[in-house]
Amino acid sequence: MNLQETLSQAVKEAVKSIYNVDISSVEFQATRKEFPGDLTVVVFSMLREVKGNPVQIGEQIGQFLQENVALVKGFNVVKGFLNIEIEDIYYINFFSEVLNNADFGFVSPNENEKAVMVEYSSPNTNKPLHLGHIRNNLLGFSVAEIIKASGRKVYKTQVINDRGIHICKSMLAWERYGNNETPESTGLKGDKLVGNYYVKFDQEYKKEIAELISQGKTEDQAKQEAPIIVEAQNMLRKWEAGDEAVVALWKKMNAWVYKGFETTYTNLGVDFDCLYFESQTYLLGKEFVSEGLKTGVFYKKEDGSVWCDLTEDGLDEKIVLRADGTAVYMTQDIGTAIQRVTDYPDVGGMVYTVGNEQDYHFQVLFLILKKLGFDWAKNLFHLSYGMVDLPSGKMKSREGTVVDADDLMQDMTDTAEEISNELGKLDGYSETDKQELYKTIGMGALKYYILKVDPKKRILFDPKESVDFQGNTGPFIQYTYARIQAILRKADFDYSQAIKEISLHEKERDLIKQIELFPEVIQNAAQNHSPALVANYIYDLVKGFNSFYQNVSILGADSETEKIFRVQLAQSVAQIIKKGFGLLGIQVPERM
């Protein structure tokens, strides 16, 4: 049992002994810094079951705990709050257990628990990844790692949107204007080359619309009748009919894009266990629509289209099959979800990392799957996140105004180099080591800046602000980790043996209390699908360590016992920084 569980049981015993009442639960909170104590019992929450003055109740419970619980050193009551002080020996014993536990905070997968599938990225193959994809990938990857650390088996996946009119736009523009250029002949990454032709299509489309309007067409007519869009639509029909030439071009250009994506994913530090392709999944849900028609989940309108009426559930009517029998995105998502559970029978829940503009879509999807009778549908979660803006404004792919993911990552490395050189911290480093460190700092800054924010919130991302060696930033935390490594390198004595008896300094107690929270933070972050909880916990831990570092001497401690204990504390903090940052996909440098 941890401290809270031990005290919870003891408080229940106290209430039973004093008032002959069985209380259902005990509410705790951290003790406010202005009062002595390590943990606070909220007496107010007991007043429904225990009648009396909250201060008097707190005093009586505190007295019982001090007399009957060995680890309780003292107590004080402030209004309806019972602040409990804990004996040093509890923290010393706890720390000696943590010291030799390499897996502290992480839980091994429970084979009896169903696995979770986490979907993220899910790009279109007509353009490179951009800033929005970066937040998506970082969130999805980190949530997958956190859920894994909490004790669940995890599969990371994506649906690659490799078909549709937008793909044909890039294909057609390349066919018209590409002069057979390739990634090899241009030196461009394949996704960038294909993305250029998506922009080119839009430019030519706008010219044709303007020309038709000048001839007397309305804007709507011009958009529909422009020869280039008519030709793109015809290309899509040919693709769906299996036209050999169109399919061959589609395969060639998609292969360029996949190779480009792979480079971006490697540089971003994310990976996947399995892939799904829209070209293979877009028809999947049709058979389940037929089943749903038989069971009354869906109904058919006079024009032959199939719908699901969700008005009694506070939603709307949703089309799942067009009148001509073709599938819509909802049909595909129904089929893909069911296919995933067929492919991975141990999956009992899914997390969809998709921007908040799709909130309604996922409400509908999850409800339809429940109505179709799938038990696992109650364990579906939409990891909805806000958009990422830059000071320069909103991004538009077809106009070529997106912030390219590769360019942003390079900019972050360059910014880290510029700031590091200004600070003059890297004397004696080889050029190779410097470049590696710039990338570690730059990517750490980018990832931390995005992940420290609650996923639901919109972000204004300022690259320069993120690469700051002070405050709540990735580089500040990385610098603290490197500082600890320097201390450990200077500690030229054996500090492996656990210390069993020592009088704790206030800052040592505070640091151990922070360390003790790590497992709970991981479980909370997994439950809430929020890497921000891990990020901000690591920042608080680092602030605690820096306060400890400034207030007590580590290598210059008065006794050998204190010196060993403080080096061990520093080492444990570094290990948690490394593990916590690992859950965020962030590396830590040994020197800085």
Steps between C-alpha positions, in 0.01 A plus 500: 500500500617854426481782754154618395353148517659441843366828638159450341462171682623656825259796474207261443608306812522827695147606400363154583675503839400857596153535343399140424440603138622321184602767250508405133810693393767745615589807294864613495683796353854632511576705813526872429857627529423747779404218739708210638398166354545250220141406420167661587170326584198704390270474804218694328434207267420276802228724641226318309579188705663643817304775676686765696745790492758438220789642707414277797459196272841574344664531845357169619596310184849657510546395865393143415744481207792635705439247776429197279687540170878475525577707190296802620736747671256784568197688375328839494147602408414809297122549477375176341840374390710248694869539404702188579879495549676174411811352663824517298535122512201460266671709230840339558351149464302601193806653337719195569241290308491741206879519485542148364177486300577569134128467412375745764182665371450255213259206523556177306217420254216308658422203275141496628445859385388567144743689276446859380549611140613862462452665161694810404651685203264367227630732225390557141743386232474824302726715717774488765429499873453844656491666844151363575627147430785562744260564788292200392800266484654620824171465688416158358848355548529636855154379606586155362825494701325621817222241471768234448685620813174482696480124441305453175611344175487760221489490121592820314325544167398745230258511207682640198259700284633386163195539274247764398477816295781678689744221405389521136564877501871444571515213249338701222718808559816284490378332181436839337792705625755261653713416198558158663699649787561276801633539855836375368516744208399801712668410831164563675340268754217314328226643720622854428512438125144366497387785728637754252268359234202523737576872526554518121156347442338766717683778315387373159146433626469861619618628159236291321226615740595864439496442122153340510362780721635754248296313234179552700482189717402527867768411755323172587470408132864585440614284793303204368583540131871590512666242271770409753251401775286309250812310393598428863151361570528285188839372625340402833229304316770323299690416820186353657444297181857365523642675190855362466675825404331704774563234765867474392545878534322493837731227629813679376417836655376347827828304529688832479283642778539196730877524476481871589265433793737235635784754518276749682378239748858390571611860564193561716568181698162330453414152374207269423421133556246466218368703208159523334446655156182680401521339155452166676252612769259741331254222410534308828191626680243423228424147620439627854259758360305210348498324838391821673211540255371154602522578873349849472816695589480662151212586271471564126355817350291509183802591287680185619746675735552340842492700824529461877253702707677621815254776594384314814864500613521878462686483166380518140422268212818369337539360150700174481443408134424730204203442269735357235632247754840664552658522843561818703776556759273378780446169315875458466568581867236251616660228289858589596424488874340156464786380278758604760338286767485212249872545422596545867252299713669614823402863433229620739516875441628762257629856519453722194741796491313746278449878515199648678328594174402129486339487848150440362617233255642289782195549721295353217749223416524375860121508544435308176753232599326463837163469326646231274564303819880508531595476868842662445329814364461627859881520518550732203653842565547801275826673598373836381757777478511866408676642199856633500554855378819688429535876548479523117141371495287216363626232262345386169641194323366565150640853501841381613491704823537206739789476744683194372587249776853435368572872467372569852715222649806641321411851618484371858848348468632826350338704779657272763840550332460877492399526869765249616770701321375823657522340846844354420436171679662257256874563514696181445225318304580344162293631207317162477413510871380858466268418209356203688444715809333780300254245362434354847438847647295625203277194482467491880389864493243436227353187658488634853343833395218313325451218751502711818170657389171321566407332167161676483659846495603684186872584487683804370842350435799734525820312401732757661310496830507120513882486482555681828734369770282653774141432601257224404685383187659183368855645495471612865415143603767351271755737653406384851542137392846581355593683822415187703712287267793735568448451876495121455822511296670694782376256766814283505376270780259207537148635552308182413418388856160610637512727805269372775543771763536873447340822618329653198542861394170669409607518133585129498155415634336723238695330222415148619133600521520615138666174395228302676234658273648362176297174476176682577575765236548231233170332591316836498657599167399166347145529633465859377693447174709805592879518453474850655467336844836325453668808351395730782582241767857478362524880507387506866751226583779700335398815690514292820843368411636849423369625834671202670822568303504866605427433868717201586851398400507165320866408451607730784260353758614487864500120526564208266147374566345833395723516192398150385132565568498829310680352199242220501220756510651686205541173309134402562378839378706458182356152442144631531574794268635255242204260538241778505653672198517160328121481533485833317741378233771742617868413533727633775867594446775370729688830463379847415 
